[in-house]
Amino acid sequence: MAVRVVVIGAGFGGLGVARALREAGIRDITILERADDVGGVWRDNTYPGAACDVPSPLYSWSWATNPSWGRRYSGQAEILDYIQRTAEAEGLRELVRTGTTVTSLEYVDDAWRVTTDSGVLEADLVVCATGQLSNPVVPAIPGADSFAGPMFHSAQWRHDVDLSGKRVAVVGTGASAIQFVPGIADRVASMTVFQRSAPYVLPKPDTGYTERHHRLFAKYPSVPAGERRLTYWITEQFNGALEGTSSIAKPLMAALRATWRLQLRRQVRDPELRRKLVPDYEMGCKRVLFSNDWYRTLDRDHVDLTTEPVTAVEPGGVRTGDGTLHEADVLIWGTGFAATEFLGGLDVRGADGSSLKELWADGARAHLGIAMPGFPNLFVVYGPNTNLGGSSIIGMLEAQAGWIAQVARRVDAGQAHRLAVRPEVWQAYDAEMQRRLGDSIWAGCDSWYRDGQRITTNWPGLVAEYKRRTATVDWSELEELAPR
């Protein structure tokens, strides 16, 4: 009997794994997507200025290169169009069932029972591709519900709210905020940005691709391919610097810090504001951000930055720890995502009825970031310890998709039925991850990728190493669970 596969999520990860499964000869594939179309975070994040911070020649599928990118760092609309066009061309869109939210997974009678808000499906193999950046976080601040004006998260942008002439409060200074704050600055009457922790912001070496570029790329495919390889090499050097294994780690980090400091000094005139914008942690503890206009926007006369902690939200604005009420007509949360809450609120029960939530009580962990003991034929894409401090996550996603496709092909051929990682292999891999992360720059960081004392999101090495380790499944690491 052909293996039945359910993939949860239709972003880069879910579509990529579906394509790999098809390449492996798997035909019974259903992709469940809670939204109304494919695209993942690039469908959801439509805030002004939304764009990628990895050059598009690298931030794209290796099997679907695109010589017609409009610029080096493409914007949200162009990336979404690329995902949708590619999904259509590869026949992946026909596999997607939209408007379907998965609420639970339970392994019963040698199959996965996939419960959704519109019914129940059965599958022999399930791939969770819900990502680390799919569930927005709004902090529990007293009085938030009392705010009199429009209030929304950057990932749920209210395009019906006219910001012209409004007093706007922005809470957060992460990857989204550094894009949408400059994107709305010209429209608002005033803006107050509330910063808990200053990011390192480097210049963004962006450029528009002209018609001449496109003719060159089409005639000589080796040119964009070379740009992709060069970008990959540069980002791998940065990954190695974070781990401390790169031979040029010290001079590279020194050069990046000097570049950051120079941009800050050139774009911010006020010494007191510059002081507030100096991070209190080592470069690399949080993802380094790229912008050419973040600092200069904060230096504008109608924009204020406050580092006082937010203590309450009131009908008329935001109150900070010094007692000041910062009046506002609109409140925008730029507070990121629940990156350490893998699989969100999904209730997952394994072969013996055990709960994945209980297995992950001390922090999420998975062998190769993909598999857990006691959960046969259940795999995670963009799972624990697969995020990157630099480079393109798509390389990691493609590696995971290839590994999962090998397992699916084995099950489809009848050579295995209920494969799960061995507990001792899972434990040894997790011990290795925590040891290596403990020796890296992240050991001294207090950041979003931590879950208690564990670092649950980041991969400690190079993308190249991860690709090697997932290129061929080591079948000795997996076991066939007995039927129940």
C-alpha positions, 0 to 999 in steps of 0.5 A: 500500500502506498504511504499516505503523507500529511504535511502541515504548513505550506510555506518554504518548508512544507512545499519543499518537503512535498516536492522532495517526497514527489521526487522520491516517488511518493504520490499520496501527499496532502498539505494542510494549510490554515490560511487561504493560500500558500506562502507561510511567513511571506503571506502573513507579513505584509507590513510596510518595508517587509523584505528579506535580510538574505540576498534572494539568489541564496534565499530561494530553492536550489531547484528553482533559481530565479534570474528575474529577481527585482533586487538583491534583497527582495521584498515581501510581495516578490518573494510571495509571488516566487513561492506561489509561481513555483508551487504552481509550476511544480504541481504542489498547489494542487496538493494543498488544502487551505483553510484547514487548521490541525488541532491534534495528532494521535498515533492510533492503530498504526497510523496517525489520526490528524484532527482538524477543524473540518474533520479527521484524516489518517496518515502513515507519515506526518511532517510538521512544517509550521516553522519557528516564526508562525505564531506572533507574540504579544506580551502580557502587559497590564491594560493592553485591552483598554487601549482606545485606538487601533492595536495590532502585531506587525505580522497581522498588519491592519492596512485599513488603519490610516496612519497619516497624522497619527501618533504611533507607539511601536513596542519592539526593535527586532527584525520586523520593526527595523523595516516597518518603522522607516516604512511608516515614518513619513506618514505619521505625525509622531512616533515613539519606539520602545526598545528593550534591547538594542540590535546590531544593525549593519548596512544592507548592501542592496541594489536593484537589478536592471534589465541589463542584469536580467539579460546577463543572468538569462544569457549566463546562468553562471553569473547568478549561480556565482552570486549564490555561491559567494553569498553562501561562502560569506554567510558560512564564514559568519556562522563559523565565527559565531561558533568560534571555528572559523579561521577568520573569526576574530578579524571578521567579527572585528570588521563587522563591529567596526562597520556597525559602529561607523554606521551608527556614528554617521547616521545618529547625531545625538550622542545620547541617542547613540548611547541608547542604540549600543547593544549590551551583548556580544555581536551574534547573540541575536541575529544581526540585522541589516538596514540603511535607514533604521538609525537615521529614522530614529534620529528624526525630530518626530521620532523618539526612542525610549529604553524605559520598560513598558509597565502598562497600556492605558486608553490614551497610550503607553506608560513606562517605568519612570511614570511617563504616559506616552500618548498614542493613537495607534499601537503596533507590536513589533515583538516577534514570534514564539520561536521556542514553542515548536508546533504551537499549540498542537496536541501530539500523542505518540505510539504509547499515548505519550505526549510530545509536550511532556517529552519537551517539558525541559525544552524541545529537542529532536535528532537532527532537528527532525525526529523524536523517540516514540513518535513513529513516522513523525518529522519536523521541518525547521525543528529544534536547533536548526535555526541559523545566526546567519545564512539562508534557512532554505538550505537547512530546509532542503537538507531536512526534506531530503532526509525525510524523503529517504525515510518515506521512500523506505516506508513506501517500499514496505521495508519499514512501517513505524520508524522512530529515532532510538532514544539513546541516539536522540539523547546523544545528539541533544547532548552534543548540541548543548555542549557545542552551543555552550562553547559558542558565542550563544552560551553567554546570551540571554535571548529569544532562542533560549527555553530556560537553560537550554538553547533550543533554536540554533544550530551550532555549526555550518550549513555545510556540516548539517547538509553532510549529516542529513545527506544519507539516513543512517538507518542504525539510528532508527528503530522499528517500533512494535505495532500496538 
